[in-house]
Amino acid sequence: MSQSDTLAASCRQTRKLAGSRWLWLTLPALLFFCAFWLLPFARLLQIGMQADRTTQHSGYWTVISQPQYLLSLLNTVLLSLAVTLVTLLIAASVGCFLARQRFAGRGILLALLTFPLAFPGVVVGFLVVMLAGRQGLLAQISMSLVHERWTLAYSLVGLFIGYLYFSLPRAIVTLVAASEKLDHSLEEAARSLGASQWRITWDVIVPGLQPALLSTGALCFATSMGAFGTAFTLGTDLAVLPLTIYGEFTNYANFATAAALSVVMGGVAWLALMLARRLAHRSAQEVV
């Protein structure tokens, strides 16, 4: 056997050992994926195909044909979109400001802005009740001014406030880090060419933050779609998907519709994540 044949055989043996090693390394991850995601999701899909206890039709058909479920889906999507847009607007402004300014107490301010990261959704809901509930700060102020209690906590407006409070710290952390990596020389060049601050923001800063905005927005939307703790604290009568799903399988034992609603909610969130990934990939290709 020649030296080249020996070398080729050695390379093949090395590749075989490397492939075997990678198989054993990925096997635990594959088992975990199958046990905790693939099999439960397959079971969820199957249950959704069963007959609804009320309509006697498939859970999926019931979801798309009954007005109350369509309303719940519409409310959840619109609420999540509103939370995402407002979160990105506030977090991008705060992120750019904190990334560019250095002042005493900046670290403390950033820590305070991100402190709600430690709170679960139930605590966030309780804070909204303390702010805008029947005995909250807003109700006390309105009572002293106009002798009428203003309450927002037990409505979609209160849920919007809770989701916004829950989402902002996560978005601020990401966008502060992204803003610190922006090339400020591009802004100076645009300013020297006579560009207004609005044009600089739209043509320089926003494209630079686009990957972070897309990823943060997608995660914010997906989180708002399925957030349960805050919604449950603020009231079980709100027509949003997490509470609708909870009511279907706890109050009515309607597992088919609950499973179908869960699949629909997961599908919408997955589409948002996929769209953000596609847009980020396209943006990266345009830059290259």
SEPA-140538 format. One record per residue (C-alpha): y, x, z; residue in three letters. Coordinates in pm, 1 decimal, m for minus. Layout:
REM residues N
<node Y="Y" X="X" Z="Z" sefi="ALA"/>
...
//
This chain:
REM residues 288
<node Y="0.0" X="0.0" Z="0.0" sefi="MET"/>
<node Y="339.0" X="138.5" Z="m101.2" sefi="SER"/>
<node Y="630.3" X="181.7" Z="134.6" sefi="GLN"/>
<node Y="820.4" X="m108.4" Z="m28.6" sefi="SER"/>
<node Y="521.3" X="m341.4" Z="20.4" sefi="ASP"/>
<node Y="498.4" X="m240.4" Z="385.3" sefi="THR"/>
<node Y="869.9" X="m304.7" Z="432.9" sefi="LEU"/>
<node Y="846.1" X="m647.1" Z="265.2" sefi="ALA"/>
<node Y="550.0" X="m744.6" Z="483.3" sefi="ALA"/>
<node Y="740.2" X="m632.3" Z="792.1" sefi="SER"/>
<node Y="1042.1" X="m843.8" Z="689.6" sefi="CYS"/>
<node Y="822.7" X="m1150.0" Z="634.9" sefi="ARG"/>
<node Y="661.9" X="m1102.0" Z="975.7" sefi="GLN"/>
<node Y="1004.8" X="m1067.5" Z="1138.5" sefi="THR"/>
<node Y="1130.1" X="m1386.7" Z="972.4" sefi="ARG"/>
<node Y="816.0" X="m1572.0" Z="1081.0" sefi="LYS"/>
<node Y="862.2" X="m1460.2" Z="1441.8" sefi="LEU"/>
<node Y="1231.6" X="m1554.3" Z="1432.3" sefi="ALA"/>
<node Y="1147.7" X="m1898.5" Z="1292.9" sefi="GLY"/>
<node Y="885.2" X="m1952.7" Z="1561.1" sefi="SER"/>
<node Y="1129.8" X="m1843.3" Z="1830.4" sefi="ARG"/>
<node Y="1396.6" X="m2084.8" Z="1705.1" sefi="TRP"/>
<node Y="1139.6" X="m2366.1" Z="1701.6" sefi="LEU"/>
<node Y="1054.1" X="m2311.6" Z="2065.9" sefi="TRP"/>
<node Y="1422.0" X="m2283.7" Z="2158.1" sefi="LEU"/>
<node Y="1515.6" X="m2610.0" Z="1984.4" sefi="THR"/>
<node Y="1209.5" X="m2803.6" Z="2102.0" sefi="LEU"/>
<node Y="1360.3" X="m2900.2" Z="2442.9" sefi="PRO"/>
<node Y="1677.0" X="m3022.3" Z="2269.4" sefi="ALA"/>
<node Y="1471.4" X="m3227.0" Z="2022.5" sefi="LEU"/>
<node Y="1264.6" X="m3379.2" Z="2302.9" sefi="LEU"/>
<node Y="1580.2" X="m3463.7" Z="2496.8" sefi="PHE"/>
<node Y="1739.0" X="m3617.0" Z="2184.8" sefi="PHE"/>
<node Y="1433.6" X="m3832.7" Z="2115.9" sefi="CYS"/>
<node Y="1381.2" X="m3941.4" Z="2476.4" sefi="ALA"/>
<node Y="1740.0" X="m4021.3" Z="2571.0" sefi="PHE"/>
<node Y="1897.1" X="m4129.4" Z="2242.0" sefi="TRP"/>
<node Y="1667.2" X="m4188.7" Z="1946.5" sefi="LEU"/>
<node Y="1401.6" X="m4400.4" Z="2118.6" sefi="LEU"/>
<node Y="1646.0" X="m4611.5" Z="2326.9" sefi="PRO"/>
<node Y="1865.7" X="m4671.1" Z="2022.9" sefi="PHE"/>
<node Y="1565.8" X="m4768.3" Z="1810.4" sefi="ALA"/>
<node Y="1465.4" X="m5013.4" Z="2083.2" sefi="ARG"/>
<node Y="1821.5" X="m5148.4" Z="2090.2" sefi="LEU"/>
<node Y="1812.4" X="m5206.1" Z="1714.6" sefi="LEU"/>
<node Y="1481.3" X="m5388.1" Z="1749.0" sefi="GLN"/>
<node Y="1602.1" X="m5614.5" Z="2030.5" sefi="ILE"/>
<node Y="1910.8" X="m5704.3" Z="1826.0" sefi="GLY"/>
<node Y="1683.4" X="m5844.9" Z="1555.5" sefi="MET"/>
<node Y="1527.1" X="m6093.0" Z="1796.8" sefi="GLN"/>
<node Y="1641.8" X="m6455.1" Z="1822.4" sefi="ALA"/>
<node Y="1949.1" X="m6544.2" Z="2022.9" sefi="ASP"/>
<node Y="1873.2" X="m6788.3" Z="2305.9" sefi="ARG"/>
<node Y="2149.6" X="m7027.9" Z="2198.8" sefi="THR"/>
<node Y="2158.4" X="m7015.8" Z="1818.9" sefi="THR"/>
<node Y="1790.8" X="m6925.5" Z="1763.3" sefi="GLN"/>
<node Y="1906.5" X="m6681.3" Z="1495.6" sefi="HIS"/>
<node Y="1899.5" X="m6302.9" Z="1488.9" sefi="SER"/>
<node Y="2135.0" X="m6136.1" Z="1732.3" sefi="GLY"/>
<node Y="2317.6" X="m5964.6" Z="1447.0" sefi="TYR"/>
<node Y="2368.8" X="m6292.0" Z="1260.2" sefi="TRP"/>
<node Y="2491.6" X="m6454.3" Z="1580.4" sefi="THR"/>
<node Y="2746.4" X="m6177.7" Z="1632.2" sefi="VAL"/>
<node Y="2898.7" X="m6210.9" Z="1284.8" sefi="ILE"/>
<node Y="2886.6" X="m6590.9" Z="1275.1" sefi="SER"/>
<node Y="3015.1" X="m6693.7" Z="1619.5" sefi="GLN"/>
<node Y="3395.6" X="m6694.5" Z="1667.7" sefi="PRO"/>
<node Y="3388.7" X="m6576.8" Z="2029.4" sefi="GLN"/>
<node Y="3205.5" X="m6256.1" Z="1939.8" sefi="TYR"/>
<node Y="3428.3" X="m6187.6" Z="1639.7" sefi="LEU"/>
<node Y="3734.3" X="m6241.3" Z="1861.1" sefi="LEU"/>
<node Y="3594.0" X="m5999.5" Z="2117.5" sefi="SER"/>
<node Y="3532.6" X="m5740.2" Z="1845.2" sefi="LEU"/>
<node Y="3881.0" X="m5788.9" Z="1697.8" sefi="LEU"/>
<node Y="4049.2" X="m5762.0" Z="2039.1" sefi="ASN"/>
<node Y="3858.6" X="m5444.3" Z="2118.4" sefi="THR"/>
<node Y="3936.3" X="m5276.1" Z="1786.0" sefi="VAL"/>
<node Y="4307.0" X="m5367.6" Z="1791.9" sefi="LEU"/>
<node Y="4341.3" X="m5268.4" Z="2157.3" sefi="LEU"/>
<node Y="4168.8" X="m4934.9" Z="2092.3" sefi="SER"/>
<node Y="4390.8" X="m4867.4" Z="1790.6" sefi="LEU"/>
<node Y="4705.6" X="m4944.9" Z="1990.3" sefi="ALA"/>
<node Y="4594.5" X="m4722.8" Z="2278.5" sefi="VAL"/>
<node Y="4508.4" X="m4441.4" Z="2037.2" sefi="THR"/>
<node Y="4841.1" X="m4451.2" Z="1852.9" sefi="LEU"/>
<node Y="5055.1" X="m4465.6" Z="2167.5" sefi="VAL"/>
<node Y="4843.5" X="m4197.4" Z="2335.8" sefi="THR"/>
<node Y="4882.6" X="m3960.0" Z="2040.9" sefi="LEU"/>
<node Y="5257.4" X="m4022.4" Z="2020.6" sefi="LEU"/>
<node Y="5317.5" X="m3955.0" Z="2390.2" sefi="ILE"/>
<node Y="5067.0" X="m3668.8" Z="2420.0" sefi="ALA"/>
<node Y="5199.6" X="m3490.2" Z="2109.6" sefi="ALA"/>
<node Y="5557.4" X="m3511.2" Z="2238.3" sefi="SER"/>
<node Y="5459.9" X="m3389.9" Z="2584.8" sefi="VAL"/>
<node Y="5231.5" X="m3121.5" Z="2440.8" sefi="GLY"/>
<node Y="5501.3" X="m2977.5" Z="2213.1" sefi="CYS"/>
<node Y="5756.1" X="m2982.0" Z="2495.4" sefi="PHE"/>
<node Y="5530.8" X="m2806.7" Z="2746.9" sefi="LEU"/>
<node Y="5412.0" X="m2552.9" Z="2489.5" sefi="ALA"/>
<node Y="5769.4" X="m2449.7" Z="2401.3" sefi="ARG"/>
<node Y="5944.0" X="m2467.2" Z="2736.3" sefi="GLN"/>
<node Y="5902.2" X="m2232.0" Z="3029.5" sefi="ARG"/>
<node Y="6056.9" X="m2349.8" Z="3355.2" sefi="PHE"/>
<node Y="5990.4" X="m2348.2" Z="3726.0" sefi="ALA"/>
<node Y="5724.1" X="m2599.8" Z="3817.3" sefi="GLY"/>
<node Y="5578.7" X="m2623.5" Z="3466.2" sefi="ARG"/>
<node Y="5227.7" X="m2555.9" Z="3594.3" sefi="GLY"/>
<node Y="5267.5" X="m2816.4" Z="3867.5" sefi="ILE"/>
<node Y="5394.0" X="m3072.4" Z="3615.6" sefi="LEU"/>
<node Y="5098.9" X="m3006.9" Z="3384.2" sefi="LEU"/>
<node Y="4859.2" X="m3034.8" Z="3678.0" sefi="ALA"/>
<node Y="5012.4" X="m3368.8" Z="3779.3" sefi="LEU"/>
<node Y="4992.5" X="m3500.7" Z="3422.5" sefi="LEU"/>
<node Y="4623.8" X="m3411.7" Z="3401.5" sefi="THR"/>
<node Y="4535.8" X="m3512.8" Z="3759.0" sefi="PHE"/>
<node Y="4406.1" X="m3859.1" Z="3651.1" sefi="PRO"/>
<node Y="4117.7" X="m3676.9" Z="3480.5" sefi="LEU"/>
<node Y="3952.1" X="m3684.8" Z="3821.6" sefi="ALA"/>
<node Y="3968.8" X="m4066.0" Z="3840.6" sefi="PHE"/>
<node Y="3689.0" X="m4290.6" Z="3712.0" sefi="PRO"/>
<node Y="3772.0" X="m4607.4" Z="3522.6" sefi="GLY"/>
<node Y="3737.1" X="m4825.6" Z="3832.9" sefi="VAL"/>
<node Y="4007.6" X="m4629.5" Z="4014.8" sefi="VAL"/>
<node Y="4233.4" X="m4649.5" Z="3709.4" sefi="VAL"/>
<node Y="4188.7" X="m5026.8" Z="3707.4" sefi="GLY"/>
<node Y="4273.6" X="m5042.1" Z="4077.9" sefi="PHE"/>
<node Y="4592.4" X="m4842.2" Z="4015.9" sefi="LEU"/>
<node Y="4693.9" X="m5088.8" Z="3743.7" sefi="VAL"/>
<node Y="4637.8" X="m5375.3" Z="3989.8" sefi="VAL"/>
<node Y="4856.8" X="m5196.8" Z="4245.6" sefi="MET"/>
<node Y="5125.4" X="m5156.6" Z="3979.7" sefi="LEU"/>
<node Y="5114.3" X="m5486.5" Z="3791.0" sefi="ALA"/>
<node Y="4886.8" X="m5717.0" Z="3991.3" sefi="GLY"/>
<node Y="4981.5" X="m6024.7" Z="4193.7" sefi="ARG"/>
<node Y="5068.6" X="m5809.6" Z="4495.4" sefi="GLN"/>
<node Y="5172.4" X="m5508.4" Z="4291.6" sefi="GLY"/>
<node Y="5500.6" X="m5326.0" Z="4259.1" sefi="LEU"/>
<node Y="5610.7" X="m5519.3" Z="3949.6" sefi="LEU"/>
<node Y="5544.7" X="m5854.4" Z="4119.1" sefi="ALA"/>
<node Y="5745.1" X="m5752.4" Z="4426.8" sefi="GLN"/>
<node Y="6042.2" X="m5636.3" Z="4218.8" sefi="ILE"/>
<node Y="6042.0" X="m5949.6" Z="4000.5" sefi="SER"/>
<node Y="6008.4" X="m6168.9" Z="4309.7" sefi="MET"/>
<node Y="6315.5" X="m6012.6" Z="4466.3" sefi="SER"/>
<node Y="6516.4" X="m6038.5" Z="4142.9" sefi="LEU"/>
<node Y="6420.8" X="m6371.9" Z="3984.7" sefi="VAL"/>
<node Y="6200.1" X="m6527.7" Z="4255.3" sefi="HIS"/>
<node Y="5899.7" X="m6520.8" Z="4022.9" sefi="GLU"/>
<node Y="5594.3" X="m6297.4" Z="4022.6" sefi="ARG"/>
<node Y="5533.6" X="m6108.3" Z="3700.4" sefi="TRP"/>
<node Y="5175.0" X="m5994.8" Z="3658.1" sefi="THR"/>
<node Y="5030.7" X="m5795.5" Z="3370.7" sefi="LEU"/>
<node Y="4716.9" X="m5650.7" Z="3524.2" sefi="ALA"/>
<node Y="4475.8" X="m5932.7" Z="3442.5" sefi="TYR"/>
<node Y="4542.4" X="m5949.7" Z="3069.9" sefi="SER"/>
<node Y="4504.3" X="m5738.0" Z="2758.4" sefi="LEU"/>
<node Y="4843.9" X="m5585.7" Z="2839.2" sefi="VAL"/>
<node Y="4709.8" X="m5466.1" Z="3172.7" sefi="GLY"/>
<node Y="4398.7" X="m5335.4" Z="3002.5" sefi="LEU"/>
<node Y="4620.7" X="m5150.7" Z="2754.0" sefi="PHE"/>
<node Y="4806.2" X="m4986.2" Z="3043.2" sefi="ILE"/>
<node Y="4478.4" X="m4889.4" Z="3208.0" sefi="GLY"/>
<node Y="4328.6" X="m4741.9" Z="2891.5" sefi="TYR"/>
<node Y="4653.2" X="m4555.5" Z="2821.4" sefi="LEU"/>
<node Y="4654.1" X="m4412.4" Z="3173.1" sefi="TYR"/>
<node Y="4290.5" X="m4311.0" Z="3129.4" sefi="PHE"/>
<node Y="4337.8" X="m4151.8" Z="2784.8" sefi="SER"/>
<node Y="4667.9" X="m3965.9" Z="2819.7" sefi="LEU"/>
<node Y="4553.9" X="m3674.8" Z="3041.3" sefi="PRO"/>
<node Y="4269.2" X="m3585.0" Z="2805.6" sefi="ARG"/>
<node Y="4497.3" X="m3597.1" Z="2503.5" sefi="ALA"/>
<node Y="4769.5" X="m3392.7" Z="2674.4" sefi="ILE"/>
<node Y="4527.1" X="m3112.1" Z="2761.0" sefi="VAL"/>
<node Y="4412.7" X="m3084.1" Z="2399.0" sefi="THR"/>
<node Y="4755.3" X="m3111.4" Z="2237.6" sefi="LEU"/>
<node Y="4924.2" X="m2864.9" Z="2473.7" sefi="VAL"/>
<node Y="4663.4" X="m2606.7" Z="2373.2" sefi="ALA"/>
<node Y="4704.5" X="m2692.3" Z="2003.7" sefi="ALA"/>
<node Y="5085.9" X="m2678.4" Z="2024.4" sefi="SER"/>
<node Y="5074.4" X="m2330.5" Z="2175.7" sefi="GLU"/>
<node Y="4892.6" X="m2204.8" Z="1864.2" sefi="LYS"/>
<node Y="5152.9" X="m2330.6" Z="1615.3" sefi="LEU"/>
<node Y="5329.6" X="m2070.0" Z="1402.7" sefi="ASP"/>
<node Y="5694.1" X="m2105.1" Z="1503.3" sefi="HIS"/>
<node Y="5806.4" X="m1881.7" Z="1216.0" sefi="SER"/>
<node Y="5728.2" X="m2168.4" Z="977.4" sefi="LEU"/>
<node Y="5968.7" X="m2391.8" Z="1166.8" sefi="GLU"/>
<node Y="6238.1" X="m2124.2" Z="1159.1" sefi="GLU"/>
<node Y="6188.4" X="m2080.0" Z="785.5" sefi="ALA"/>
<node Y="6220.3" X="m2454.9" Z="727.0" sefi="ALA"/>
<node Y="6528.6" X="m2468.2" Z="947.7" sefi="ARG"/>
<node Y="6689.4" X="m2179.1" Z="758.5" sefi="SER"/>
<node Y="6637.0" X="m2373.0" Z="434.2" sefi="LEU"/>
<node Y="6837.1" X="m2662.8" Z="574.7" sefi="GLY"/>
<node Y="6552.7" X="m2895.1" Z="676.6" sefi="ALA"/>
<node Y="6636.5" X="m3154.3" Z="938.5" sefi="SER"/>
<node Y="6444.4" X="m3176.0" Z="1263.6" sefi="GLN"/>
<node Y="6266.8" X="m3486.4" Z="1134.0" sefi="TRP"/>
<node Y="6150.6" X="m3301.4" Z="820.0" sefi="ARG"/>
<node Y="6039.5" X="m3003.6" Z="1028.0" sefi="ILE"/>
<node Y="5840.9" X="m3231.9" Z="1255.4" sefi="THR"/>
<node Y="5678.9" X="m3425.1" Z="971.2" sefi="TRP"/>
<node Y="5617.6" X="m3136.1" Z="728.0" sefi="ASP"/>
<node Y="5545.3" X="m2846.0" Z="965.9" sefi="VAL"/>
<node Y="5449.5" X="m2957.5" Z="1316.9" sefi="ILE"/>
<node Y="5236.8" X="m3262.7" Z="1233.0" sefi="VAL"/>
<node Y="5022.5" X="m3077.7" Z="971.4" sefi="PRO"/>
<node Y="4974.4" X="m2794.4" Z="1219.3" sefi="GLY"/>
<node Y="4856.3" X="m3038.7" Z="1484.5" sefi="LEU"/>
<node Y="4653.9" X="m3252.3" Z="1243.9" sefi="GLN"/>
<node Y="4304.0" X="m3126.8" Z="1342.6" sefi="PRO"/>
<node Y="4381.9" X="m3176.8" Z="1712.3" sefi="ALA"/>
<node Y="4541.3" X="m3516.5" Z="1646.3" sefi="LEU"/>
<node Y="4240.7" X="m3635.6" Z="1446.4" sefi="LEU"/>
<node Y="3979.0" X="m3520.9" Z="1696.1" sefi="SER"/>
<node Y="4176.5" X="m3645.4" Z="1996.2" sefi="THR"/>
<node Y="4249.8" X="m3977.6" Z="1829.0" sefi="GLY"/>
<node Y="3886.2" X="m4033.5" Z="1735.3" sefi="ALA"/>
<node Y="3765.3" X="m3960.1" Z="2088.0" sefi="LEU"/>
<node Y="4038.5" X="m4178.2" Z="2237.2" sefi="CYS"/>
<node Y="3945.6" X="m4467.2" Z="2007.5" sefi="PHE"/>
<node Y="3572.9" X="m4433.4" Z="2078.7" sefi="ALA"/>
<node Y="3635.4" X="m4414.0" Z="2454.3" sefi="THR"/>
<node Y="3859.7" X="m4720.9" Z="2451.1" sefi="SER"/>
<node Y="3600.3" X="m4915.6" Z="2252.1" sefi="MET"/>
<node Y="3338.7" X="m4876.2" Z="2523.0" sefi="GLY"/>
<node Y="3538.1" X="m4830.1" Z="2844.8" sefi="ALA"/>
<node Y="3386.5" X="m5064.5" Z="3103.0" sefi="PHE"/>
<node Y="3500.3" X="m4966.8" Z="3452.7" sefi="GLY"/>
<node Y="3869.7" X="m5033.3" Z="3396.7" sefi="THR"/>
<node Y="3806.1" X="m5361.6" Z="3214.0" sefi="ALA"/>
<node Y="3564.5" X="m5483.7" Z="3482.2" sefi="PHE"/>
<node Y="3814.1" X="m5406.4" Z="3758.6" sefi="THR"/>
<node Y="4094.7" X="m5594.1" Z="3584.0" sefi="LEU"/>
<node Y="3896.0" X="m5911.2" Z="3518.1" sefi="GLY"/>
<node Y="3566.4" X="m6025.4" Z="3371.2" sefi="THR"/>
<node Y="3732.1" X="m6298.7" Z="3161.5" sefi="ASP"/>
<node Y="3892.4" X="m6057.4" Z="2915.8" sefi="LEU"/>
<node Y="3755.2" X="m6094.4" Z="2562.9" sefi="ALA"/>
<node Y="3661.3" X="m5732.7" Z="2492.5" sefi="VAL"/>
<node Y="3322.6" X="m5600.1" Z="2387.4" sefi="LEU"/>
<node Y="3219.3" X="m5412.9" Z="2705.4" sefi="PRO"/>
<node Y="3270.8" X="m5724.7" Z="2919.0" sefi="LEU"/>
<node Y="3116.9" X="m5952.7" Z="2656.2" sefi="THR"/>
<node Y="2804.2" X="m5736.3" Z="2644.7" sefi="ILE"/>
<node Y="2787.8" X="m5726.2" Z="3024.4" sefi="TYR"/>
<node Y="2820.0" X="m6104.1" Z="3047.9" sefi="GLY"/>
<node Y="2555.5" X="m6168.7" Z="2783.4" sefi="GLU"/>
<node Y="2277.3" X="m5977.2" Z="2953.5" sefi="PHE"/>
<node Y="2371.0" X="m6036.3" Z="3319.4" sefi="THR"/>
<node Y="2491.9" X="m6396.7" Z="3320.4" sefi="ASN"/>
<node Y="2282.7" X="m6540.4" Z="3037.1" sefi="TYR"/>
<node Y="1994.7" X="m6291.3" Z="2995.2" sefi="ALA"/>
<node Y="2079.6" X="m6300.1" Z="2624.5" sefi="ASN"/>
<node Y="1941.6" X="m5957.7" Z="2540.0" sefi="PHE"/>
<node Y="1935.9" X="m6004.8" Z="2161.8" sefi="ALA"/>
<node Y="2308.4" X="m6070.4" Z="2132.3" sefi="THR"/>
<node Y="2392.7" X="m5805.7" Z="2392.8" sefi="ALA"/>
<node Y="2191.5" X="m5550.0" Z="2195.8" sefi="ALA"/>
<node Y="2350.8" X="m5654.6" Z="1865.6" sefi="ALA"/>
<node Y="2699.1" X="m5629.3" Z="2014.1" sefi="LEU"/>
<node Y="2613.8" X="m5285.4" Z="2151.2" sefi="SER"/>
<node Y="2499.3" X="m5167.1" Z="1809.0" sefi="VAL"/>
<node Y="2814.3" X="m5304.7" Z="1644.5" sefi="VAL"/>
<node Y="3037.1" X="m5138.7" Z="1904.2" sefi="MET"/>
<node Y="2855.4" X="m4808.3" Z="1865.7" sefi="GLY"/>
<node Y="2873.1" X="m4835.3" Z="1487.5" sefi="GLY"/>
<node Y="3250.5" X="m4887.8" Z="1489.5" sefi="VAL"/>
<node Y="3302.3" X="m4591.9" Z="1723.0" sefi="ALA"/>
<node Y="3072.4" X="m4375.4" Z="1509.9" sefi="TRP"/>
<node Y="3264.4" X="m4468.7" Z="1194.9" sefi="LEU"/>
<node Y="3588.6" X="m4362.9" Z="1362.9" sefi="ALA"/>
<node Y="3439.6" X="m4025.9" Z="1458.2" sefi="LEU"/>
<node Y="3297.5" X="m3973.9" Z="1109.2" sefi="MET"/>
<node Y="3629.9" X="m4065.0" Z="946.2" sefi="LEU"/>
<node Y="3814.9" X="m3819.5" Z="1168.7" sefi="ALA"/>
<node Y="3563.8" X="m3547.0" Z="1081.4" sefi="ARG"/>
<node Y="3602.4" X="m3615.9" Z="709.4" sefi="ARG"/>
<node Y="3981.3" X="m3609.9" Z="729.2" sefi="LEU"/>
<node Y="3978.1" X="m3288.3" Z="931.5" sefi="ALA"/>
<node Y="3743.2" X="m3125.4" Z="678.8" sefi="HIS"/>
<node Y="3964.0" X="m3235.0" Z="388.9" sefi="ARG"/>
<node Y="4271.6" X="m3103.1" Z="567.6" sefi="SER"/>
<node Y="4103.5" X="m2767.1" Z="623.9" sefi="ALA"/>
<node Y="4008.8" X="m2745.4" Z="255.9" sefi="GLN"/>
<node Y="4366.7" X="m2820.0" Z="149.3" sefi="GLU"/>
<node Y="4494.4" X="m2541.3" Z="373.7" sefi="VAL"/>
<node Y="4244.6" X="m2296.0" Z="223.4" sefi="VAL"/>
//
